[in-house]
């Protein structure tokens, strides 16, 4: 190293313990506060885990890039970085807004996907949202003089963008193929396809979240009926496998939700006895009401179209005190 390189390196080396502490703090805030609900809903596909910039990468950026950094230890803002990977682009906007609105740090948006698309609408290229955060001036863990140098770059990208970056970023855009026009064109086509796929994903999830859609509304009403017999039921306990299999029966023989309302009123006492933990997992799911409706009024149909394990069907017979029929 020459004297200038050694000076820059020593500054970076002395700041590393505080950078690591700040990186841990940033990850903790993201996981425990900003994205806690999104993590529980499985919308975050890769959790943040900070990384310290490599020594050589830092030196090259500080001294050898065309951009001039008068004070690299403060001017270079990605000395540490952490990455959040979400499922779809709509989730990027949610996380980005929450990070920028959080008052426990100072933040600024340094790379905006929407702005890049607006500026270059005909270019399909690697994208992610970048936000730089630093401690607030009243943060007691770091001194004021150190706080100005503690910057962490948070990258937010979709799972598709992450896959694209893994293939292209270091090996192509920064590597020996960055001027290979055929490879770059194929990468652009791949990115265009990924953007189109993301659009479809966003539309699908928007349709799924529309509570006015028939089956979503039907399930919502069914859960309300079930909670009359199991008041402690949490919607997060809903088993989608059981729900989907029993809902398949509705396609073959529809049961209006009004019929189920009448059914629960007429058989209220029996349902209170049936919907008990001792009778198994099926009886702790809202769709047991629909299954019991079919069992009482359309038993042959239920038996002929039952797609779950036959022992589960037998449990309905047993719980209702009905002799299992052999056909």
N, C-alpha and C positions, 0 to 999 in steps of 0.2 A: 504494500500500500504506500502511496505517496502521503505527504503530510496532510493534505486536504481530505483525502479519503479516510485517513486515520482519525482526523478530528470529527468527521461526520459519523463514522462508525462508533466512536466512543460515546458521542451524544446519544445515539440510538441504543447502545448497550446499557447505558446508565438509566434510560427511561423504561427498559423492558419490564422490570417488576411492576411498575405502576400501570403499564399498558396491559399486562396480564390481568391485574386486578380489575381494571376497567372493562376488559373483555368479558370476564366472569360476571361482572355486574350487569353488563348489557344483556348477555344471554339470560341471566336470571330474571331481569325485568320483562324481557320478551316472552319467556316461557310462563312465568308465574302471574303476570299481570296483563300484558297487552294481548296475548294470544291464548290465554287459559281456556276460554270457552271454545275457540276454534280447534284447539288440540283435542279437547274432549269429544268434539263432533267429527274428528278425523279429517279436518280440512287442511291440516298442516302435514305434509308428506315427509319432510326431512326437517328435524328440529335444528335450531341454530347451535353452532359449536365454533367459538371464535378461533381464529388462526393468526399467529404473529407473522408479519412479513419476513421473508428470508433475508438474511444479511446482504447477500450479493444483489438481490433484486432491489433492496432499498438503496444501496449505493449506486447502482446503475440508474435508478429513477432520479436520485438526488443530483447526480453529476453528469450524466451522459445523455439524457434526453434533451431534445431541442428546447423544451419548456424550461425556463429558468426559475429556480427556487431560491430566493434570497435567504430564506431561513428554513431549510428542509425539515427540521425536526417539528416545526409548526405547520409549514406549508403542505407537506405530504399528508394527506388525510386518510390514507388506507394503510397506515402502519399496522393496524390490526383490522381484521374484517370478520364478519359473520354472515351466514347465508341462511335464508328461509326459503324452503321450497313448498309451494302450494299446488293444489290440483289444477286450478283454472285461473285465467287472467282476472276475472271478477274478484277473486280472493286477494290478488295483489293490491287492488285499490283499497280494499278494506284494511289490510295490514298497514299499507302505506299511510293512510289517513290516521290510523290509531297512533303510529309512531310519531308522526308530525304533531299530533295534538297532545301527546303525553308531556306533562310539565316537569317531570323528574329529570329531564336533560335538555340540552340545547340541540336542536336538530335543523337540518336543511336538506332539501331535495337536490341532489347533484346530477341525477340522471332520471328522466321521466319518459317512460315508454310511450305514453300518449303524445307527448311533444315530439318525440323522434318520428313517430308515424305521420304526424301532421307535417313535419318539416320535410320528410322523405317518403311520400306516399307510394312511390313506385319502387322502393327498395325493400327487399326482404332479407333481413340480417339478424344476427344475434341480438337479443334484447334482454334487459332486466332493469328493475328499478333500483336505484342506489340512493341511500340516505346516510348522511354523516351525522353522528351524534357525539357530543362531548359533555362532560359534567357541567352542571349549573355552577354559578359563582359561589353559591352558598353550600356546596357539597363539602361536608366536613372530613371526608376521607382523603381528599387530595388538596394540596396547597394551591393557592391562586396561580402561582408561577408555573406549576406542573400542569394544572387543568387546561391551560391554553394549548398544550402539546398532546393532550389525550384525546385523540379522535379515533372513532371506530366507524368503518363503512359497513352498513347493513345492506346486503343485496337481497332482493326479493324476486323470485322467478317461479314460473310454473314448472311442473314435472317435465313437460315437453321441452321447454326452453333449457332446462337443466340437462336433459339428454342431448340436445343439440350442442350445448356448450362443451359437454364432455367429449364429443366427437370432434368439434371444430376449433375450439378457442385456442388452445396452446399448440396443437399439431398443425393447424392450418393458418389461422390469422396471424400467429406469431412465429410460425415455423417456416420450413423450407418451401412450403407449397403456397405461400401467400400470394404469389404472382401467377399461379397456375390457373388460367382462365376457365378451363373445363371443370376443374374441381370446384372453383368458386361458384360457377353457374349451377352445378349440381347441389351445392350447399344452399344456394338461394332458393332453388326449387323445393328443397326439403323444408326450408323455413316457411315458405309460402304454404306448403301442405300442412305444416304444424299450426300455422295461424288459422287456417280453415278448420282444422280439427278442433282447435280451442274454441272457435266460434260455435261449432256444433255442441261441444261440451257445455258451454255456457247456456245455450238455448235449451238443452235437455234438462239441466239443473233448474233453470227458470220454470220450465213446464212442471217439473217434479215438485217444486216448492209452491206451485199455484194451488191454494187450498180449495179453489172452486172446481178443480178437476174431480171427476166422479169418484174414483177410488180413494183419493186423498180425503175427500169430504166424507165418504162412507166410513173409512177407518176412524176418522176423527169422531164421528157420531157413535161408532161402535165402542170406542174407548170410554166415552162418556157413560154409556150404558153399563160397561163393565165396572167402572168406578163406583157404581151404586152398590156393588157387591164386594168390591176390593178397594176401599177408599185410599189405601196406601200405595196403590199402583203408580209407579213412575214411568212416564212415557219412554225413558231411556232403557227400560227393561223389556221393551217390545222386541220379540224374536221375529225377525223378518222371514226366516226360513219357514216357520210354522204359519205365519200370516200369509205368505205368498202361496203356500200349498193349499190352504183352506180357501183362500180367495179365488183360486182357480176354479172352484166349484161354482162361483157366482157367474162365471162365463157360460157354464153349461145350464145352470138353472138359477136365474136371478131371484134374490130375496130383497124386496124393498126394505129400507131401514125402518119404515113405519111398521112393517110386519114384525120386525125384531123388537120394536118398542112394545107392541102388544103382547108379544111372547114373554118378555121379561116381566110384564105386569101380571099375566095369568099364572106364570110359574115362579113367582118371586120366592116363595118358601123353598121350593126344590132347588132353585139356583143358589140360594144361600148355603144349602147343605153341600152342593156339588163343588162350588168355587172355594176350595180349601187347599192349602199347601200339601196336605197329606195325600191328596189324590193325584199329584204329579204336576210336572211343568205345564202340560197342556191346559190344565185347569187354572193356571195362573196367567193365562194369556187372553186378551179380549176376544180372540177368534173362537174361544170355546163356546161363546153364546151362539155364534153362527153354526158351529158344528153340532151343538145340541138341538138347534132348531131343525136342521136336516135330520138328525137322529130320530126326533119325535114325529116329524111330519113327512119325511121323505127318506125313510131308512134304507130302502132298497137302492135308491139313487146314491145315497152316501156310501153304502157298502161297495157298489159297483164302480164308483169313481174315486175311491179313497186312494191317495198316493203316498201316504206316510206308512211307517212300519205298522204291520197288522196288530202288533201288541198294543200300539197306541189306540187303535180302534177298540180293541178288547177292553181297554181301561175305561172307555166311555160306557160300555155295557156293564162293567163291574160297578162303577161309581153310581150308575142309575139303578142298580139292582135288577138288571135285565139279563136273562140267560143268553149266553152267546150263541148265535145261530150258526149252524154248520150248513154250508151250501155246496 
